[in-house]
């Protein structure tokens, strides 16, 4: 019963926050990505060979044709959503699934935190605080070392960036929890929290070997710089509203539908309260 209630609450939060995030992306983020893809396509377009180099280019293309035949066959089998309605639809589905997964983490943590403080302390206001901390841990602090990147912008090796991002999220989440949730030995926990927050930046985020805009020339590089600045702001706003809605909605549904069951299952044989009995 508790798990079913938890899943339904997480799904409700996921649908609401996922749709909000999709709308924010469509409004602010997607136009910037589309504009960057235009410059990326122009930068990747091969230059026309000179007359003396045309024969050599044709020979090289012929020599590599058979070598890449199997690779092209494999790529043809890979599916990706078409631009337009299909791509937008699958983006919405992905946002809803991601938001539901986050809610499945937030709601139990909020319920345990609420119960550890006697119950009836979680509300939409405290949910906003939890959402803000989640945004700091998953976007703002990692973004200080690895800001969001537009298509075509050069970056360090993918695995290095993934490892540093994961380190930053784990350390940031643990550090913020130590700063915000500790009730005893406050100074010791605050020192631990500050150290954890600093660890990823002491390690240092991986950086590209060359300038990220080296693939663009002239006016295209200037425009990509401007688009990148706008992209960081747009994604920061979209993700902030996304996490704030996740936190607030998770706290509200937890207080309304999960809190009575958590109290019931945590009493270990004591009499079930009328509120919990109605919830069952």
C-alpha positions as CSV (number, residue, x, y, z in Angstrom):
1,X,0.0,0.0,0.0
2,X,2.8,2.4,0.9
3,X,4.8,1.7,-2.2
4,X,1.7,2.1,-4.5
5,X,0.8,5.4,-2.8
6,X,4.4,6.6,-3.2
7,X,4.6,5.6,-6.8
8,X,1.3,7.3,-7.7
9,X,2.4,10.5,-5.9
10,X,5.7,10.5,-7.7
11,X,3.9,10.0,-11.0
12,X,1.6,12.9,-10.3
13,X,4.6,15.1,-9.4
14,X,6.5,13.8,-12.4
15,X,3.7,14.7,-14.9
16,X,3.3,18.2,-13.6
17,X,7.0,19.1,-13.3
18,X,7.9,17.3,-16.5
19,X,5.3,19.2,-18.5
20,X,6.5,22.5,-16.9
21,X,10.1,21.7,-17.8
22,X,9.2,20.8,-21.4
23,X,7.3,24.1,-21.8
24,X,10.3,26.0,-20.4
25,X,12.6,24.2,-22.7
26,X,10.4,24.9,-25.7
27,X,10.2,28.5,-24.8
28,X,13.8,29.4,-23.9
29,X,16.2,26.5,-24.5
30,X,15.2,24.9,-27.8
31,X,15.5,28.0,-30.0
32,X,19.1,28.5,-28.8
33,X,19.9,24.9,-29.6
34,X,18.4,25.2,-33.1
35,X,20.3,28.4,-33.8
36,X,23.6,26.7,-32.6
37,X,22.9,23.7,-34.9
38,X,22.8,26.0,-37.9
39,X,26.3,27.3,-37.1
40,X,27.5,23.7,-36.3
41,X,26.3,22.5,-39.7
42,X,28.0,25.3,-41.4
43,X,31.3,24.6,-39.5
44,X,31.1,20.9,-40.4
45,X,30.4,21.5,-44.1
46,X,33.5,20.4,-46.0
47,X,35.2,23.1,-48.1
48,X,35.1,22.6,-51.9
49,X,38.5,21.2,-53.1
50,X,40.6,23.1,-55.6
51,X,40.7,21.9,-59.2
52,X,44.1,20.3,-58.7
53,X,42.8,18.5,-55.6
54,X,39.5,17.2,-57.0
55,X,40.9,14.0,-58.5
56,X,42.8,13.1,-55.2
57,X,39.6,13.8,-53.2
58,X,37.6,11.5,-55.5
59,X,40.2,8.7,-55.2
60,X,40.3,9.0,-51.4
61,X,36.5,8.8,-51.3
62,X,36.5,5.7,-53.4
63,X,39.1,4.0,-51.3
64,X,37.1,4.6,-48.1
65,X,33.8,3.7,-49.6
66,X,34.1,0.0,-48.9
67,X,35.8,0.5,-45.6
68,X,32.8,2.5,-44.2
69,X,30.1,0.4,-45.9
70,X,29.4,-1.7,-42.8
71,X,29.4,1.3,-40.5
72,X,26.9,3.1,-42.7
73,X,24.6,0.1,-42.7
74,X,24.8,0.1,-38.9
75,X,24.0,3.8,-38.6
76,X,21.0,3.3,-40.9
77,X,19.6,0.9,-38.4
78,X,19.8,3.4,-35.5
79,X,16.5,5.1,-34.7
80,X,16.1,8.7,-33.7
81,X,13.0,10.8,-33.5
82,X,12.3,13.0,-36.5
83,X,12.3,16.8,-36.1
84,X,9.0,18.4,-35.2
85,X,6.2,16.8,-33.4
86,X,7.9,13.4,-32.9
87,X,11.0,14.9,-31.3
88,X,8.9,17.2,-29.1
89,X,6.7,14.3,-28.0
90,X,9.6,12.1,-27.0
91,X,11.3,15.1,-25.2
92,X,8.1,15.5,-23.1
93,X,8.1,11.8,-22.3
94,X,11.7,11.9,-21.2
95,X,11.1,14.9,-19.0
96,X,8.2,13.2,-17.3
97,X,10.1,10.0,-16.7
98,X,13.1,11.9,-15.3
99,X,10.9,14.0,-13.1
100,X,9.1,10.9,-11.8
101,X,12.4,9.3,-10.9
102,X,13.5,12.4,-9.0
103,X,10.2,12.5,-7.2
104,X,10.6,8.9,-6.2
105,X,13.8,10.0,-4.4
106,X,12.5,13.3,-3.0
107,X,9.2,12.1,-1.5
108,X,10.7,9.4,0.7
109,X,13.5,11.7,1.9
110,X,11.0,14.4,2.7
111,X,8.8,11.9,4.5
112,X,11.8,10.6,6.6
113,X,12.9,14.2,7.4
114,X,9.4,15.2,8.2
115,X,8.9,12.2,10.6
116,X,12.3,12.8,12.3
117,X,11.0,16.2,13.3
118,X,7.7,15.0,14.7
119,X,5.7,15.4,11.5
120,X,3.7,18.3,10.1
121,X,6.8,20.3,9.3
122,X,7.0,19.6,5.6
123,X,5.1,22.1,3.4
124,X,5.4,23.7,0.0
125,X,7.8,26.3,1.5
126,X,10.2,23.6,2.9
127,X,9.8,21.8,-0.4
128,X,11.0,24.9,-2.2
129,X,14.1,24.8,0.0
130,X,14.7,21.1,-0.9
131,X,14.3,21.9,-4.5
132,X,16.7,24.8,-4.4
133,X,19.3,22.5,-2.7
134,X,18.8,19.9,-5.4
135,X,19.2,22.5,-8.1
136,X,22.4,23.7,-6.5
137,X,23.8,20.1,-6.3
138,X,22.8,19.0,-9.8
139,X,23.1,22.1,-11.9
140,X,24.5,25.3,-10.3
141,X,27.7,23.9,-8.6
142,X,28.6,21.5,-11.4
143,X,27.9,24.3,-13.9
144,X,30.7,26.4,-12.3
145,X,33.2,23.9,-13.7
146,X,31.3,22.5,-16.6
147,X,28.7,25.1,-17.9
148,X,26.0,23.8,-20.2
149,X,27.3,23.4,-23.8
150,X,25.6,24.1,-27.1
151,X,26.0,21.7,-30.1
152,X,29.3,22.2,-31.8
153,X,31.2,23.7,-28.9
154,X,34.4,21.8,-28.1
155,X,34.7,20.1,-24.7
156,X,36.9,17.7,-22.8
157,X,36.6,14.0,-23.0
158,X,33.1,12.8,-22.2
159,X,34.1,10.2,-19.6
160,X,36.2,12.8,-17.7
161,X,33.3,15.2,-17.7
162,X,30.9,12.6,-16.5
163,X,33.2,11.5,-13.7
164,X,33.7,15.1,-12.5
165,X,30.0,15.9,-12.8
166,X,29.1,12.8,-10.7
167,X,31.8,13.6,-8.1
168,X,30.4,17.2,-7.9
169,X,26.8,16.1,-7.5
170,X,27.6,13.5,-4.8
171,X,29.9,15.9,-2.8
172,X,27.5,18.8,-3.3
173,X,24.5,16.8,-2.2
174,X,26.3,15.4,0.9
175,X,27.8,18.8,1.7
176,X,24.5,20.6,1.5
177,X,22.8,17.9,3.6
178,X,25.6,18.3,6.3
179,X,25.0,22.1,6.3
180,X,21.2,22.0,6.3
181,X,20.1,18.9,8.1
182,X,22.5,18.5,11.0
183,X,20.9,19.0,14.4
184,X,23.8,18.2,16.7
185,X,27.5,19.1,16.6
186,X,26.6,21.9,14.2
187,X,30.2,23.3,13.8
188,X,31.6,19.9,13.0
189,X,29.0,19.1,10.4
190,X,29.3,22.5,8.9
191,X,33.1,22.1,8.5
192,X,32.4,18.7,6.9
193,X,29.9,20.3,4.6
194,X,32.2,23.0,3.5
195,X,35.0,20.5,2.8
196,X,32.7,18.3,0.7
197,X,31.6,21.3,-1.3
198,X,35.2,22.3,-2.0
199,X,36.5,18.8,-3.0
200,X,35.4,18.9,-6.7
201,X,36.9,22.3,-7.3
202,X,40.1,21.3,-5.7
203,X,40.2,18.3,-8.1
204,X,39.3,20.6,-10.9
205,X,36.9,20.2,-13.8
206,X,38.3,18.7,-17.0
207,X,38.9,21.3,-19.7
208,X,39.3,21.0,-23.5
209,X,42.8,21.1,-25.0
210,X,41.8,23.8,-27.4
211,X,39.3,26.6,-27.3
212,X,35.8,25.4,-27.6
213,X,34.9,27.8,-30.4
214,X,38.0,27.0,-32.5
215,X,35.8,25.2,-35.0
216,X,34.0,28.5,-35.8
217,X,35.6,31.4,-37.6
218,X,34.9,35.1,-37.7
219,X,31.3,36.2,-37.0
220,X,30.2,32.6,-36.4
221,X,32.5,32.4,-33.3
222,X,31.2,35.7,-32.0
223,X,27.6,34.5,-32.4
224,X,28.3,31.2,-30.8
225,X,29.8,33.0,-27.8
226,X,26.6,35.1,-27.5
227,X,24.4,32.0,-27.9
228,X,26.4,30.1,-25.2
229,X,25.9,33.0,-22.7
230,X,22.2,33.0,-23.4
231,X,22.1,29.2,-23.2
232,X,23.6,29.1,-19.7
233,X,21.1,31.7,-18.5
234,X,18.2,29.9,-20.1
235,X,19.1,26.5,-18.8
236,X,19.7,27.9,-15.3
237,X,16.3,29.5,-15.2
238,X,14.5,26.4,-16.7
239,X,16.2,23.9,-14.3
240,X,15.7,26.2,-11.3
241,X,11.9,26.4,-11.9
242,X,11.9,22.7,-12.6
243,X,13.6,21.7,-9.3
244,X,11.6,24.3,-7.3
245,X,8.3,22.8,-8.7
246,X,9.6,19.3,-8.0
247,X,10.4,20.2,-4.4
248,X,7.2,22.0,-3.7
249,X,4.9,19.5,-5.3
250,X,6.8,16.6,-3.6
251,X,6.4,18.2,-0.2
252,X,2.7,18.9,-0.8
253,X,1.8,15.3,-2.0
254,X,3.9,13.8,0.7
255,X,2.1,15.7,3.4
256,X,-1.3,15.0,1.9
257,X,-1.0,11.3,1.0
258,X,2.2,9.8,2.2
259,X,2.7,11.2,5.7
260,X,-0.3,9.2,7.2
261,X,1.1,5.9,5.9
262,X,4.6,6.6,7.0
263,X,3.3,7.3,10.5
264,X,1.3,4.1,10.4
265,X,4.1,1.8,9.3
266,X,6.5,3.4,11.7
267,X,4.4,2.7,14.8
268,X,5.2,-1.0,15.0
269,X,2.0,-2.4,16.4
270,X,0.6,0.7,18.1
271,X,-3.0,1.8,17.4
272,X,-3.5,3.3,14.0
273,X,-4.6,6.9,14.0
274,X,-7.9,7.8,12.4
275,X,-6.2,9.9,9.8
276,X,-3.9,6.9,8.8
277,X,-6.9,4.6,8.9
278,X,-8.8,6.7,6.4
279,X,-5.7,6.9,4.2
280,X,-5.5,3.0,4.2
